[in-house]
């Protein structure tokens, strides 16, 4: 009973903040800062520092977002449904240097007219403000992208953070991460849904 009650409080606090705070502050308070509900502080630091060490970043550049962060879904079809124990872990990595490096390689590769099966998907993601290196061509130009995929595959296979899928996106800046989150949060304000 205590867990259900605290989950209801999470949703209630989020809804209250939607009515009282600017959207950007709601995003910062509930999504881009703080402790994810699905992890202890030790587990969260371990996850962040493991990922940060792999990509030579500060742990603060790595955050968990999504339902494992806030404790419930923002998706319209599942709005305010509580997070399940095996829910995916959505990781956002914020690094202008890494983003720009990938972007430069993509720019040069695109001039070659070589095959790229996931080009359209990559473009859509980029227009939404992020890069998923898994969708880059499997060529020596994108050797770092292969390392990215291998690292996250091994992290999932380790089961250190449970039997969960781990997805990671690379953002150029905190503003881009927050801009990506804004439509979902704004939709909650405009169409509150149930609970």
BAZA-463044 format. One record per residue (C-alpha): y, z, x. Coordinates in steps of 0.1 Angstrom, whole numbers, padded with zeros to 4 digits, always signed. Layout:
<nodes>
YZX ...
</nodes>
This chain:
<nodes>
+0000+0000+0000 +0024+0008+0028 +0020-0027+0044 +0027-0045+0011 +0057-0023+0005 +0071-0030+0040 +0065-0067+0034 +0085-0065+0002 +0113-0048+0021 +0114-0077+0046 +0119-0102+0018 +0144-0080+0000 +0164-0075+0032 +0164-0112+0039 +0175-0120+0003 +0203-0094+0006 +0215-0108+0039 +0215-0143+0023 +0240-0130-0002 +0261-0110+0022 +0261-0129+0056 +0270-0164+0068 +0239-0186+0072 +0242-0185+0110 +0241-0147+0110 +0210-0147+0087 +0193-0171+0112 +0203-0150+0142 +0193-0117+0125 +0160-0128+0110 +0148-0158+0131 +0163-0162+0166 +0164-0125+0177 +0144-0094+0172 +0108-0084+0170 +0083-0107+0152 +0063-0088+0126 +0030-0103+0138 +0032-0087+0172 +0036-0053+0188 +0065-0052+0213 +0040-0052+0242 +0022-0083+0228 +0055-0101+0222 +0068-0094+0257 +0034-0105+0271 +0035-0138+0252 +0071-0145+0262 +0067-0136+0298 +0035-0157+0302 +0052-0188+0287 +0084-0182+0307 +0065-0178+0340 +0047-0211+0334 +0079-0230+0329 +0101-0209+0354 +0124-0196+0327 +0137-0162+0317 +0116-0146+0289 +0147-0145+0267 +0145-0184+0266 +0112-0180+0247 +0111-0169+0210 +0086-0168+0182 +0100-0183+0150 +0085-0191+0116 +0064-0169+0094 +0049-0149+0122 +0084-0140+0132 +0098-0130+0098 +0067-0120+0080 +0068-0146+0052 +0072-0183+0047 +0105-0202+0040 +0087-0234+0030 +0096-0243-0007 +0059-0245-0018 +0051-0211-0002 +0085-0194-0003 +0083-0157+0004 +0045-0157+0006 +0035-0132+0032 +0022-0142+0066 -0016-0142+0070 -0033-0126+0100 -0043-0160+0114 -0011-0178+0108 +0002-0202+0135 +0025-0190+0162 +0055-0212+0164 +0073-0209+0197 +0108-0221+0205 +0118-0226+0241 +0155-0230+0249 +0163-0248+0281 +0190-0274+0286 +0177-0283+0321 +0141-0289+0309 +0153-0307+0278 +0176-0330+0297 +0149-0338+0323 +0125-0349+0295 +0153-0368+0278 +0162-0387+0310 +0126-0396+0316 +0123-0408+0280 +0155-0429+0284 +0141-0446+0315 +0106-0451+0300 +0120-0466+0268 +0136-0494+0289 +0101-0504+0301 +0088-0516+0267 +0054-0500+0276 +0031-0488+0248 +0040-0455+0232 +0018-0446+0202 +0039-0415+0192 +0073-0431+0198 +0084-0429+0161 +0073-0393+0158 +0091-0384+0190 +0123-0400+0177 +0121-0381+0144 +0117-0348+0163 +0145-0356+0186 +0168-0364+0157 +0159-0329+0143 +0171-0314+0176 +0139-0307+0195 +0112-0322+0218 +0075-0316+0217 +0062-0329+0250 +0028-0335+0234 +0042-0367+0219 +0052-0383+0252 +0031-0411+0266 +0002-0401+0288 +0016-0416+0320 +0026-0403+0355 +0062-0403+0343 +0054-0375+0319 +0030-0355+0341 +0049-0323+0331 +0042-0331+0295 +0005-0331+0302 +0008-0297+0319 +0027-0285+0289 -0001-0295+0265 -0028-0281+0288 -0010-0248+0292 -0007-0242+0255 -0042-0254+0248 -0055-0228+0273 -0033-0201+0259 -0048-0208+0224 -0083-0209+0238 -0079-0175+0255 -0076-0159+0221 -0053-0133+0238 -0030-0136+0207 -0057-0139+0182 -0074-0170+0167 -0042-0189+0161 -0028-0223+0167 +0002-0221+0190 +0028-0248+0188 +0058-0250+0210 +0091-0270+0207 +0117-0274+0234 +0154-0271+0223 +0184-0280+0244 +0205-0250+0232 +0205-0221+0209 +0228-0241+0186 +0202-0268+0182 +0175-0242+0174 +0197-0226+0148 +0208-0260+0134 +0171-0268+0129 +0165-0236+0110 +0196-0239+0089 +0183-0262+0061 +0154-0239+0054 +0175-0208+0052 +0202-0226+0032 +0175-0238+0007 +0165-0202+0002 +0201-0193-0006 +0205-0222-0030 +0170-0220-0046 +0159-0184-0042 +0123-0189-0056 +0100-0161-0066 +0094-0125-0054 
</nodes>
